[in-house]
Amino acid sequence: MMRQMLAKLALLSLGLAGTHAHAASPPFSFAVIGNGPFSSAEEPTARRLLDAIGKSRDVPRFIINTGNLKAPAEACDDTLLLGRLALLDSSPLPLFYVPGENEWMACQFGPNGGYDPRERLDFIRDHFYGDDQSLGVNRLPLARQSASPRFRQYRENMRWQSADVVFITLNVPGDNNHFLNQGGRNGEFEERSVANIEWIERAGAYARRTHARAIVIAFEGDPQFEAGPRRDPLFGWLRFDRQAARDGYAELKQALLKLTQHFEGPVLLIDGGISPLAAGYRIDEPLRDEHGARVANFARLEVSGSPHLMQWIRVSVEPERKELFRISVQKVRASGPAPSAPSAQPPAVMPDSQGQSGMPGMPAASSPPLTPGTSGIEAPRMLPLPPVDHTPSD
């Protein structure tokens, strides 16, 4: 009798443990594009790119656009912005767009029309983020930070979940995150910084509560992880300004570090960078902790569009593999069938900057992306999975 009771208790314990095990979700992929079109002449190419992604083999679930829908010198008038919005909205796949500096922050300068940046940002919020769905012909639902009364203006900060991965977007532009060095209260920057940090913290709490296996964060600007102190090139020589110019990304990088310390899974940052990249993208592990050590569960994918509008980046999510995310470059032909087929060649493993085997496939920050040698395909592996068995979160 006692043996039968123990057997029943053992079966019950296994059953309870199984309720917390994380069942593997089916694999999927998503596309990443950004930085373009940079002229009306590039609009047909950008439209073809969207169409090619929708017709690709193993169609991605959605597209993330990292912003900068116009060239720095194009006028920021309503007609141009609404035209680029119509272009994005014609995407056959759901599309999540984050605002770039060219669409609002840089609009204050002469060639762009001398607009007030906050007014242009409000215009984008009103027209690009009208409801709680993505852009595109086929849309996906999402959550917005603006649902919170305290952050009701930040409609561009979005969150959605696909399988076991939580995605969020932030408004983080290039050129030092719109931090103004002329003194006084930096209202727009300060308010947006508070909103972004809160949205990162909520994403981490949401991911832990839902037992998500990874977090993906997308925004436009390059946080300058590798840069030292920023100095004012005009007045830095003056005695009263020998202090380094303020790093507008400091609080953001601290929030990202805190996220990686409280979330055991991989955190993938996607940004649009600040200049064209030779290969159209790069992958690195730029986040360091307070001791200067590389943060093992953080990686960054940086993409550049124009003049690379005839390619897009596929991020494959493969829960059954040790490396949750896999990156490949997909080429689009100028005519004929839209995209090229993905390479079947397995990716390789790169050592880290010390020559030791670090996170599989993640090059050091100064290293170029891995190129296995297949035509147009670069596919390093990255970001190993956290342990599959999760315990309930608080």
N, C-alpha and C positions, 0 to 999 in steps of 0.2 A: 504493500500500500504506500509506504513511504517512498519507494523507488518510483512509483507511478506519479506521485505528487511532484517529486523533483523533476521528472521528465516534463510534466506539464509546465512547471515554472520555467524550465530552460527554454521551452518553445515560446512561452509568453515573452521572455526576455529578448529572444531573437526577433520576435515580431515587433516589439517596441523599438528595438534598435533600428529595425528596418524602416520605421516611419520617419527617422531623421536622416536616412541615407539619401544622397542626392542622385536621383535617377538621371542618366545622361539624356540630354535633349538631342534631337536630330541636328546634324550640321547645317549651317547656312552661311551666306556671305553677304557683305554689303559693299557698296562702292563709295569711293572718296574722290572728289574733284574740288577745284577751287581756283581762284585767281584768273578770272576770265568770264566773258570775253572782254578784251581791252579796246575794242573799237566796234563800230557797226559792221565793218568788214569781217570781223571774227564771229559775228552772231550766227551765220549759217553753219560754221564749223562747230560752235558750241551746241547748236541744235542737233547736229548730226551725232555729236558725242552722246547726248542724252538718249537719242534714239538707238544708238549702238549698244549702250548699256542695257536698255530694255530688251534688245534682241539677242543678247549674248547667250552663249551656252552656259547652263547653270545660272539662270537669271538671279541677280542679287535681290534681297528683300527690299532694300531701300538705298537711297543715295544720301550721303552727307556732303554738303557744299560748304567749304570753309570760308566763303565770303570773298570780298573784292570783286564785285560784279562789273567794275568799270576801271579804266586806266586812271592813274593818279591825276592826269591832266584833263580828263573828260569832265564836262560840265555836270554838276549835281542837280540838274533841274528835274522837275516832276516827270516830264515826258520820258527822259532817259531811264530814270529809276523804274517807272511803271512798265516800260518796255522790257527791261531786264527781268522784272517780276513775271511778266507774261511768258518770257522764255523759260524760266524755272518752272512755272506752273504747267507748262506743256510737257513736262517730263512724264513718260509712261509709267514710271515707278514713283512711289512715295519719295519725297525729297525734303530733307531737313536743312534749312539754310541758316547760317550764323552771320551776323553783320560784320563786314570788314571795314577797315579804316577808310578806304577809298570812298565808301558810300556815305560817310557822315563826318568823321573826324577831319579828314583832309579837305572837306568842302569849304573850309574857311579861307583857303588860299586863293589867290587871284585867278589862276587858270580854271578853277572849279566853280567860280561864280561868287565867291565871297559870302557864302551862306553861314549862318549860325549853326555850329555842329549839333547843338542840342535840338534845334528845330528840325534838322534833317534826320536825326535819330528818331524823333517822335513821328515824323512822316513815315519812316520805315516801319516802326512799330505798328502804326495804324493800318498800313496797307499790306505788309508782308506777313503779319501775324494776326489776322482778323478773327480766327476761330481756334478751336482746340484740336486742330488737325494739321498734318503736314501739308506741304505743297504737293503738286502733281495731279495727274489725271486720276490715279488710284491713291487714295489718301489713307494715312494711319492716324489713329487717335494719339494724343499726347497730353501730358500735364505741363502747365506753365507756372512759373514762380509767381506770376501776377495773380494767381488765385489767392494768394496771401495778401490781405489788405495792406500790410506794411510794405510790400514790394509790388504793388499793383501796376507800376509802369514797366516792369521788366518782363515783357511778354516774350522777348527773344531767348530767355533762359528756359529751356525746355527739358523734359525728361520723358523717356519711354523705355520699354523693356522688350527685348526680343530673346526668346528662350530664356537662358539663365544669365543674360548680360544686360546690365543697366546702362543706358546711354543718357548723357546730359550735354547740353550746350551752354556756353557762357558768352557774354559780351566782353571780350578781351582783345582790343585792337592793338596793332603794331604801333611803333614810334613811342615806346615807353608808356603804353597803356593810357594815353591821353593825360599823363601827369604834367601839369604846367609848373614850370620852375620860377615864375615871376614873383612868387610870394603871395601871401593872403590865403584865404580859404579856397581849397580846390574842390568845390562842391560836387561837380559831376563825377570826378574820379573817386572821391571819398564815398559817395552814396553807392556808386556801382561796385566798388570794392567790397563794401559790406554785403551787398546783395549776392555777389559772386561767392564769397566765402560761405555765406549761409546756405547757398544752393549746393555747394560742394559737401558741406556737412550733412545736409538733408539727404543727398545722394548716398553717402556712406551709410547713414542710418537705415535708409530704405533698402539698400543692398544687403545689409546684415539681416534685416527683418524678413526679407524674402528669400534668404539663403542664396543670393546671386553668386555666381562664380567669378565674375569680372565686372569692371566698370570701364566705360569708354567715355572720355571727355573731349569735346570738340570746341575749338574757338579759332579765331583768325591769327592773332599776333604770336610772334615768337617771344617767349618769356626771357630769352637771353640767359639760359641756364649757365652757359660757359663764360659769360662776360664778367669782368671784374667791376670795380666801382665806376659808375658813369661820371664823366667830368664835362663841365660846360666848356665848349671849345672857344667861346667868345670872351668870357670873363673869368675863366679859371685861374688866370695868372694874377688876378687882383688878390691882395692880402685878405680882404673880407670874404672872398669866395674860394678859398683854398679847400673847403670841404667838397667832397664828391657830390655831384648832382644825385638827387634821390632816385633810387631804383623803383620805378612805378610797378614792377612785378614782384616786389619783395613779399608782400602779404599773400599774394596768390601762390607763390612758391612754398611759403610756409604752410598754407592750407593744403596744398598737394602732398607735402611731406607728412603732415598730420593724418591725411586720409590713408596713405600707404601704411602708416603705423597702426591704424585701427581697423584696417580691412586686409584680410589675409590673402585675398586673391589678387590677380594681376590688374594693374591700372594702366590703360593705354590712353595716352594723350595724342590727339590729332590736331595739328595746327597748320595754318597756311603760310607760315614763314614770312620773311621780309624781302626776299630776292629770288630770282629764278635759280633753280638747281640744275646742275648739268644732266642728271638722270631724271629730273622731274620729281624726285622725292629723295628722302633720306630717312634712315632709322637709327636712333641712338638711345642711350640710357643716360640722360643728362642730369637726373635728379640726385643730389647728394644730401646726406644727413648732416647734423650739426658737427660731426667729426670729419666730414669730407669723404666719407665712405659712400660708394655707389649704392643706391636703393635698389634692391634686387627685384622687387615686384613692380617696377615702374619702367615704362618705355615710351618713346615719342616717335610718332610717324609724322613727318613734315612733308607737305606736298606743295608743288608749284604748278600752276596751269600754263597760261600764255608764256612762252610759245609752245608749251607741251599740251595743246588742246586735242591732240590726236591720240591721247592715251588716258587711261584712268587706273586707279589703284583698287585692286580687289583685296578685301580683308576677309579671309575665310575663318569661320569659327567652327572648330572641330572638337566637340566635347570628349570624344573617345580617345583623342591623342593627348600625349603629354604636353605638347605645345598647343595651347588653346587657339592662338591666332597665327595665321600664316598669311604672308603678304606676297602679292604678285602684281606685275604691271601688265595691263591689257592694252594692246595696240589696236587702233581703229584704222582701217584702210581708207584711203581717200575716195575710193569707189568700190562697188561690188559689195559682197557680204560685209556687214558692219564690223564686228570685232574679230580678232584673231583668237584661236582656241588656246586655252591655258596649256602650259607645258606639263608633261607628265613626269619630267625628271625630278627626282626627290631633291629637296634642298640640302645644303651642307650645314656644318656647324662652324662658327667662327670663334676663336679665342678672344678673351677680353684684352685690355691694354697691357696687362701684366703677363700675358701669355698663358694664363690659366683658363680652364674651361669654365666660363661663367654661365649666364643665362643662355641657353642654346640659341645660336644664330644671331645674337645681338652684338653688332660691332661696337667698338669703343667710339666715343663721341667724335674723335678726330679721324676715324676710319671711313672709307667710302662704303656704300652699300655692297653687299655680296652679289656677285654676278656669276651664276653657274655656267654661263656661256651659251645659253639658249637664246634664240633670236627674240629680242624684245621682252624677255621674261626674267625678272629678278625676284627670287622667292626665298628669302631667309626665313628660318623658323624663329619663333619668339615666344616668350612668356609661358613658362610651364604652369600647369594647373595647381591650385591649392588642393589639400586633401579632400577627398570626395565626401567623407562622412562629416556632417555638420551637427552641431548641437543647437538647441533652440536659442534664439536671441532674446534679450530682454524686451 
